């Protein structure tokens, strides 16, 4: 099965997020270890949090990719003047924004549900270890983008 470029990019980004979240969870585990409270619930909580972050990201990415595909399908391959392209974008780009926003409530409910579940099953999942990946999601993406932009600048200077 051949994956589209957008899907390959999505999977690469998900892998980078997984690595970043794993690093954050490892740091949390070390802190729990330092205080003598490391147990299986910390690992299970971290795994649950990481899984929710990845599902959250994949739902968002897939819905946005589908909306972009529909947008490009509507646009077609015909040449447009700059004015025509701007008018088309103004008229049709809301669907891409709506796709991202449309899954927002679903994704937030998923995270909230997982936190409530972790709290109710606190003997199985450590709530703090579950929460850390959810909170670290945006900083992890920020660091990925920062590293990516520095890498592009470095490549631009070398070339």
Contact map, one row per residue, 1 for C-alpha under 8 A:
111000000000000000000000000000000000000000000000000000000000000000000000000000000000000000000000000000000000000000000000000000000000000000000000000000000000000
111100000000000000000000000000000000000000000000000000000000000000000000000000000000000000000000000000000000000000000000000000000000000000000000000000000000000
111110110000000000000000000000000000000000000000000000000000000000000000000000000000000000000000000000000000000000000000000000000000000000000000000000000000000
011111110000000000000000000000000000000000000000000000000000000000000000000000000000000000000000000000000000000000000000000000000000000000000000000000000000000
001111111000000000000000000000000000000000000000000000000000000000000000000000000000000000000000000000000000000000000000000000000000000000000000000000000000000
000111111100000000000000000000000000000000000000000000000000000010000000000000000000000000000000000000000000000000000000000000000000000000000000000000000000000
001111111110000000000000000000000000000000000000000000000000000000000000000000000000000000000000000000000000000000000000000000000000000000000000000000000000000
001111111111000000000000000000000000000000000000000000000000000000000000000000000000000000000000000000000000000000000000000000000000000000000000000000000000000
000011111111100000000000000000000000000000000000000000000000000000000000000000000000000000000000000000000000000000000000000000000000000000000000000000000000000
000001111111110000000000000000000000000000000000000000000100100000000000000000000000000000000000000000000000000000000000000000000000000000000000000000000000000
000000111111111000000000000000000000000000000000000000000000000000000000000000000000000000000000000000000000000000000000000000000000000000000000000000000000000
000000011111111100000000000000000000000000000000000000000000000000000000000000000000000000000000000000000000000000000000000000000000000000000000000000000000000
000000001111111110000000000000000000000000000000000000000000000000000000000000000000000000000000000000000000000000000000000000000000000000000000000000000000000
000000000111111111000000000000000000000000000000000001001100000000000000000000000000000000000000000000000000000000000000000000000000000000000000000000000000000
000000000011111111100000000000000000000000000000000000000000000000000000000000000000000000000000000000000000000000000000000000000000000000000000000000000000000
000000000001111111110000000000000000000000000000000000000000000000000000000000000000000000000000000000000000000000000000000000000000000000000001000000000000000
000000000000111111111000000000000000000000000000000001000000000000000000000000000000000000000000000000000000000000000000000000000000000010011001000000000000000
000000000000011111111100000000000000000000000000010001000000000000000000000000000000000000000000000000000000000000000000000000000000000000000000000000000000000
000000000000001111111110000000000000000000000000000000000000000000000000000000000000000000000000000000000000000000000000000000000000000000000000000000000000000
000000000000000111111111000000000000000000000000000000000000000000000000000000000000000000000000000000000000000000000000000000000000000000010000000000000000000
000000000000000011111111100000000000000000000000010000000000000000000000000000000000000000000000000000000000000000000000000000000000100110010000000000000000000
000000000000000001111111110000000000000000000000010000000000000000000000000000000000000000000000000000000000000000000000000000000000000000000000000000000000000
000000000000000000111111111000000000000000000000000000000000000000000000000000000000000000000000000000000000000000000000000000000000000000000000000000000000000
000000000000000000011111111100000000000000000000000000000000000000000000000000000000000000000000000000000000000000000000000000000001100100000000000000000000000
000000000000000000001111111110000000000000000100000000000000000000000000000000000000000000000000000000000000000000000000000000001001100000000000000000000000000
000000000000000000000111111111000000000000000000000000000000000000000000000000000000000000000000000000000000000000000000000000000000000000000000000000000000000
000000000000000000000011111111100000000000000000000000000000000000000000000000000000000000000000000000000000000000000000000000000000000000000000000000000000000
000000000000000000000001111111110000000000000000000000000000000000000000000000000000000000000000000000000000000000000000000000001001000000000000000000000000000
000000000000000000000000111111111000010001100000000000000000000000000000000000000000000000000000000000000000000000000000000000001000000000000000000000000000000
000000000000000000000000011111111100000000000000000000000000000000000000000000000000000000000000000000000000000000000000000000000000000000000000000000000000000
000000000000000000000000001111111110000000000000000000000000000000000000000000000000000000000000000000000000000000000000000000000000000000000000000000000000000
000000000000000000000000000111111111110001000000000000000000000000000000000000000000000000000000000000000000000000000000000000000000000000000000000000000000000
000000000000000000000000000011111111110000000000000000000000000000000000000000000000000000000000000000000000000000000000000000000000000000000000000000000000000
000000000000000000000000000001111111100000000000000000000000000000000000000000000000000000000000000000000000000000000000000000000000000000000000000000000000000
000000000000000000000000000000111111110000000000000000000000000000000000000000000000000000000000000000000000000000000000000000000000000000000000000000000000000
000000000000000000000000000000011111110000000000000000000000000000000000000000000000000000000000000000000000000000000000000000000000000000000000000000000000000
000000000000000000000000000000011111111000000000000000000000000000000000000000000000000000000000000000000000000000000000000000000000000000000000000000000000000
000000000000000000000000000010011011111101000000000000000000000000000000000000000000000000000000000000000000000000000000000000000000000000000000000000000000000
000000000000000000000000000000000000111111100000000000000000000000000000000000000000000000000000000000000000000000000000000000000000000000000000000000000000000
000000000000000000000000000000000000011111110000000000000000000000000000000000000000000000000000000000000000000000000000000100000000000000000000000000000000000
000000000000000000000000000000000000001111111000000000000000000000000000000000000000000000000000000000000000000000000000011111000000000000000000000000000000000
000000000000000000000000000010010000011111111100000000000000000000000000000000000000000000000000000000000000000000000000000011001100000000000000000000000000000
000000000000000000000000000010000000001111111110000000000000000000000000000000000000000000000000000000000000000000000000000011001000000000000000000000000000000
000000000000000000000000000000000000000111111111000000000000000000000000000000000000000000000000000000000000000000000000000111000100000000000000000000000000000
000000000000000000000000000000000000000011111111100000000000000000000000000000000000000000000000000000000000000000000100000111111100000000000000000000000000000
000000000000000000000000100000000000000001111111110000000000000000000000000000000000000000000000000000000000000000000000000001001111100000000000000000000000000
000000000000000000000000000000000000000000111111111000000000000000000000000000000000000000000000000000000000000000000000000000000100000000000000000000000000000
000000000000000000000000000000000000000000011111111100000000000000000000000000000000000000000000000000000000000001000000000010000100000000000000000000000000000
000000000000000000000000000000000000000000001111111110000000000000000000000000000000000000000000000000000000000001000000000000001111110000000000000000000000000
000000000000000001001100000000000000000000000111111111000000000000000000000000000000000000000000000000000000000000000000000000000100110000000000000000000000000
000000000000000000000000000000000000000000000011111111100000000000000000000000000000000000000000000000000000000000000000000000000000000000000000000000000000000
000000000000000000000000000000000000000000000001111111110000000000000000000000000000000000000000000000000000011001000000000000000000010000000000000000000000000
000000000000000000000000000000000000000000000000111111111000000000000000000000000000000000000000000000000000000000000000000000000000110010000000000000000000000
000000000000010011000000000000000000000000000000011111111100000000000000000000000000000000000000000000000000000000000000000000000000000000000000000000000000000
000000000000000000000000000000000000000000000000001111111110000000000000000000000000000000000000000000000000000000000000000000000000000000000000000000000000000
000000000000000000000000000000000000000000000000000111111111000000000000000000000000000000000000000000000010010000000000000000000000000000000000000000000000000
000000000000010000000000000000000000000000000000000011111111100000000000000000000000000000000000000000000000000000000000000000000000000000000000000000000000000
000000000100010000000000000000000000000000000000000001111111110000000000000000000000000000000000000000000000000000000000000000000000000000000000000000000000000
000000000000000000000000000000000000000000000000000000111111111000000000000000000000000000000000000000100010000000000000000000000000000000000000000000000000000
000000000000000000000000000000000000000000000000000000011111111100000000000000000000000000000000000100100000000000000000000000000000000000000000000000000000000
000000000100000000000000000000000000000000000000000000001111111110000000000000000000000000000000000000000000000000000000000000000000000000000000000000000000000
000000000000000000000000000000000000000000000000000000000111111111000000000000000000000000000000000000000000000000000000000000000000000000000000000000000000000
000000000000000000000000000000000000000000000000000000000011111111100000000000000000000000000000001100100000000000000000000000000000000000000000000000000000000
000000000000000000000000000000000000000000000000000000000001111111110000000000000000000000000001101100000000000000000000000000000000000000000000000000000000000
000001000000000000000000000000000000000000000000000000000000111111111000000000000000000000000000000000000000000000000000000000000000000000000000000000000000000
000000000000000000000000000000000000000000000000000000000000011111111100000000000000000000000000000000000000000000000000000000000000000000000000000000000000000
000000000000000000000000000000000000000000000000000000000000001111111110000000000000000000000011001000000000000000000000000000000000000000000000000000000000000
000000000000000000000000000000000000000000000000000000000000000111111111000000000000000000000001000000000000000000000000000000000000000000000000000000000000000
000000000000000000000000000000000000000000000000000000000000000011111111100000000000000000000000000000000000000000000000000000000000000000000000000000000000000
000000000000000000000000000000000000000000000000000000000000000001111111110000000000000000000000000000000000000000000000000000000000000000000000000000000000000
000000000000000000000000000000000000000000000000000000000000000000111111111000000000000000011011000000000000000000000000000000000000000000000000000000000000000
000000000000000000000000000000000000000000000000000000000000000000011111111100000000000000000000000000000000000000000000000000000000000000000000000000000000000
000000000000000000000000000000000000000000000000000000000000000000001111111100000000000000000000000000000000000000000000000000000000000000000000000000000000000
000000000000000000000000000000000000000000000000000000000000000000000111111100000000000000000000000000000000000000000000000000000000000000000000000000000000000
000000000000000000000000000000000000000000000000000000000000000000000011111111000000000100000000000000000000000000000000000000000000000000000000000000000000000
000000000000000000000000000000000000000000000000000000000000000000000001111111000000000000000000000000000000000000000000000000000000000000000000000000000000000
000000000000000000000000000000000000000000000000000000000000000000000000001111100000000000000000000000000000000000000000000000000000000000000000000000000000000
000000000000000000000000000000000000000000000000000000000000000000000000001111110000000000000000000000000000000000000000000000000000000000000000000000000000000
000000000000000000000000000000000000000000000000000000000000000000000000000011111000000000000000000000000000000000000000000000000000000000000000000000000000000
000000000000000000000000000000000000000000000000000000000000000000000000000001111111100000000000000000000000000000000000000000000000000000000000000000000000000
000000000000000000000000000000000000000000000000000000000000000000000000000000111111100000000000000000000000000000000000000000000000000000000000000000000000000
000000000000000000000000000000000000000000000000000000000000000000000000000000011111110000000000000000000000000000000000000000000000000000000000000000000000000
000000000000000000000000000000000000000000000000000000000000000000000000000000011111111000000000000000000000000000000000000000000000000000000000000000000000000
000000000000000000000000000000000000000000000000000000000000000000000000000000011111111100000000000000000000000000000000000000000000000000000000000000000000000
000000000000000000000000000000000000000000000000000000000000000000000000000000011111111110000000000000000000000000000000000000000000000000000000000000000000000
000000000000000000000000000000000000000000000000000000000000000000000000000000000111111111000000000000000000000000000000000000000000000000000000000000000000000
000000000000000000000000000000000000000000000000000000000000000000000000000000000011111111100000000000000000000000000000000000000000000000000000000000000000000
000000000000000000000000000000000000000000000000000000000000000000000000001000000001111111111000000000000000000000000000000000000000000000000000000000000000000
000000000000000000000000000000000000000000000000000000000000000000000000000000000000111111111000000000000000000000000000000000000000000000000000000000000000000
000000000000000000000000000000000000000000000000000000000000000000000000000000000000011111111100000000000000000000000000000000000000000000000000000000000000000
000000000000000000000000000000000000000000000000000000000000000000000000000000000000001111111100000000000000000000000000000000000000000000000000000000000000000
000000000000000000000000000000000000000000000000000000000000000000000010000000000000000111111110000000000000000000000000000000000000000000000000000000000000000
000000000000000000000000000000000000000000000000000000000000000000000010000000000000000111111111100000000000000000000000000000000000000000000000000000000000000
000000000000000000000000000000000000000000000000000000000000000000000000000000000000000001111111110000000000000000000000000000000000000000000000000000000000000
000000000000000000000000000000000000000000000000000000000000000000100010000000000000000000011111111000000000000000000000000000000000000000000000000000000000000
000000000000000000000000000000000000000000000000000000000000000100110010000000000000000000001111111100000000000000000000000000000000000000000000000000000000000
000000000000000000000000000000000000000000000000000000000000000100000000000000000000000000001111111110000000000000000000000000000000000000000000000000000000000
000000000000000000000000000000000000000000000000000000000000000000000000000000000000000000000111111111000000000000000000000000000000000000000000000000000000000
000000000000000000000000000000000000000000000000000000000000001100100000000000000000000000000011111111100000000000000000000000000000000000000000000000000000000
000000000000000000000000000000000000000000000000000000000001001100000000000000000000000000000001111111110000000000000000000000000000000000000000000000000000000
000000000000000000000000000000000000000000000000000000000000000000000000000000000000000000000000111111111000000000000000000000000000000000000000000000000000000
000000000000000000000000000000000000000000000000000000000000000000000000000000000000000000000000011111111100000000000000000000000000000000000000000000000000000
000000000000000000000000000000000000000000000000000000000011001000000000000000000000000000000000001111111110000000000000000000000000000000000000000000000000000
000000000000000000000000000000000000000000000000000000000000000000000000000000000000000000000000000111111111000000000000000000000000000000000000000000000000000
000000000000000000000000000000000000000000000000000000000000000000000000000000000000000000000000000011111111100000000000000000000000000000000000000000000000000
000000000000000000000000000000000000000000000000000000000000000000000000000000000000000000000000000001111111110000000000000000000000000000000000000000000000000
000000000000000000000000000000000000000000000000000000010010000000000000000000000000000000000000000000111111111000000000000000000000000000000000000000000000000
000000000000000000000000000000000000000000000000000000000000000000000000000000000000000000000000000000011111111100000000000000000000000000000000000000000000000
000000000000000000000000000000000000000000000000000000000000000000000000000000000000000000000000000000001111111110000000000000000000000000000000000000000000000
000000000000000000000000000000000000000000000000000100010000000000000000000000000000000000000000000000000111111111000000000000000000000000000000000000000000000
000000000000000000000000000000000000000000000000000100000000000000000000000000000000000000000000000000000011111111100000000000000000010000000000000000000000000
000000000000000000000000000000000000000000000000000000000000000000000000000000000000000000000000000000000001111111110000000000000000000000000000000000000000000
000000000000000000000000000000000000000000000000000000000000000000000000000000000000000000000000000000000000111111111000000000000000000000000000000000000000000
000000000000000000000000000000000000000000000001100100000000000000000000000000000000000000000000000000000000011111111100000000000000000000000000000000000000000
000000000000000000000000000000000000000000000000000000000000000000000000000000000000000000000000000000000000001111111110000000100110000000000000000000000000000
000000000000000000000000000000000000000000000000000000000000000000000000000000000000000000000000000000000000000111111111000000000000000000000000000000000000000
000000000000000000000000000000000000000000000000000000000000000000000000000000000000000000000000000000000000000011111111100000000000000000000000000000000000000
000000000000000000000000000000000000000000001000000000000000000000000000000000000000000000000000000000000000000001111111110111100100000000000000000000000000000
000000000000000000000000000000000000000000000000000000000000000000000000000000000000000000000000000000000000000000111111110011100000000000000000000000000000000
000000000000000000000000000000000000000000000000000000000000000000000000000000000000000000000000000000000000000000011111110000000000000000000000000000000000000
000000000000000000000000000000000000000000000000000000000000000000000000000000000000000000000000000000000000000000001111111110000000000000000000000000000000000
000000000000000000000000000000000000000010000000000000000000000000000000000000000000000000000000000000000000000000000111111111100000000000000000000000000000000
000000000000000000000000000000000000000010000000000000000000000000000000000000000000000000000000000000000000000000000000111111000000000000000000000000000000000
000000000000000000000000000000000000000110011000000000000000000000000000000000000000000000000000000000000000000000000100111111000000000000000000000000000000000
000000000000000000000000000000000000000011111001000000000000000000000000000000000000000000000000000000000000000000000110111111101100000000000000000000000000000
000000000000000000000000000000000000000011111100000000000000000000000000000000000000000000000000000000000000000000000110011111111100000000000000000000000000000
000000000000000000000000000000000000000000001000000000000000000000000000000000000000000000000000000000000000000000100110010011111110000000000000000000000000000
000000000000000000000000000000000000000000001000000000000000000000000000000000000000000000000000000000000000000000000000000001111111000000000000000000000000000
000000000000000000000000100110000000000001101100100000000000000000000000000000000000000000000000000000000000000000000000000011111111100000000000000000000000000
000000000000000000000000000000000000000001011111110000000000000000000000000000000000000000000000000000000000000000100100000011111111110000000000000000000000000
000000000000000000000000000000000000000000000100100000000000000000000000000000000000000000000000000000000000000000100000000000111111111000000000000000000000000
000000000000000000000001100100000000000000000100100000000000000000000000000000000000000000000000000000000000000000000000000000011111111100000000000000000000000
000000000000000000001001100000000000000000000100110010000000000000000000000000000000000000000000000000000000000000000000000000001111111110000000000000000000000
000000000000000000000000000000000000000000000000110110000000000000000000000000000000000000000000000000000000001000000000000000000111111110000000000000000000000
000000000000000000000000000000000000000000000000000000000000000000000000000000000000000000000000000000000000000000000000000000000011111111000000000000000000000
000000000000000000001001000000000000000000000000000000000000000000000000000000000000000000000000000000000000000000000000000000000001111111110000000000000000000
000000000000000010001000000000000000000000000000000010000000000000000000000000000000000000000000000000000000000000000000000000000000111111111000000000000000000
000000000000000000000000000000000000000000000000000000000000000000000000000000000000000000000000000000000000000000000000000000000000001111111100000000000000000
000000000000000000000000000000000000000000000000000000000000000000000000000000000000000000000000000000000000000000000000000000000000000111111110000000000000000
000000000000000010011000000000000000000000000000000000000000000000000000000000000000000000000000000000000000000000000000000000000000000111111111000000000000000
000000000000000010000000000000000000000000000000000000000000000000000000000000000000000000000000000000000000000000000000000000000000000011111111100000000000000
000000000000000000000000000000000000000000000000000000000000000000000000000000000000000000000000000000000000000000000000000000000000000001111111110000000000000
000000000000000000000000000000000000000000000000000000000000000000000000000000000000000000000000000000000000000000000000000000000000000000111111111000000000000
000000000000000110000000000000000000000000000000000000000000000000000000000000000000000000000000000000000000000000000000000000000000000000011111111100000000000
000000000000000000000000000000000000000000000000000000000000000000000000000000000000000000000000000000000000000000000000000000000000000000001111111110000000000
000000000000000000000000000000000000000000000000000000000000000000000000000000000000000000000000000000000000000000000000000000000000000000000111111111000000000
000000000000000000000000000000000000000000000000000000000000000000000000000000000000000000000000000000000000000000000000000000000000000000000011111111100000000
000000000000000000000000000000000000000000000000000000000000000000000000000000000000000000000000000000000000000000000000000000000000000000000001111111110000000
000000000000000000000000000000000000000000000000000000000000000000000000000000000000000000000000000000000000000000000000000000000000000000000000111111111000000
000000000000000000000000000000000000000000000000000000000000000000000000000000000000000000000000000000000000000000000000000000000000000000000000011111111100000
000000000000000000000000000000000000000000000000000000000000000000000000000000000000000000000000000000000000000000000000000000000000000000000000001111111110000
000000000000000000000000000000000000000000000000000000000000000000000000000000000000000000000000000000000000000000000000000000000000000000000000000111111111000
000000000000000000000000000000000000000000000000000000000000000000000000000000000000000000000000000000000000000000000000000000000000000000000000000011111111100
000000000000000000000000000000000000000000000000000000000000000000000000000000000000000000000000000000000000000000000000000000000000000000000000000001111111110
000000000000000000000000000000000000000000000000000000000000000000000000000000000000000000000000000000000000000000000000000000000000000000000000000000111111111
000000000000000000000000000000000000000000000000000000000000000000000000000000000000000000000000000000000000000000000000000000000000000000000000000000011111111
000000000000000000000000000000000000000000000000000000000000000000000000000000000000000000000000000000000000000000000000000000000000000000000000000000001111111
000000000000000000000000000000000000000000000000000000000000000000000000000000000000000000000000000000000000000000000000000000000000000000000000000000000111111
000000000000000000000000000000000000000000000000000000000000000000000000000000000000000000000000000000000000000000000000000000000000000000000000000000000011111
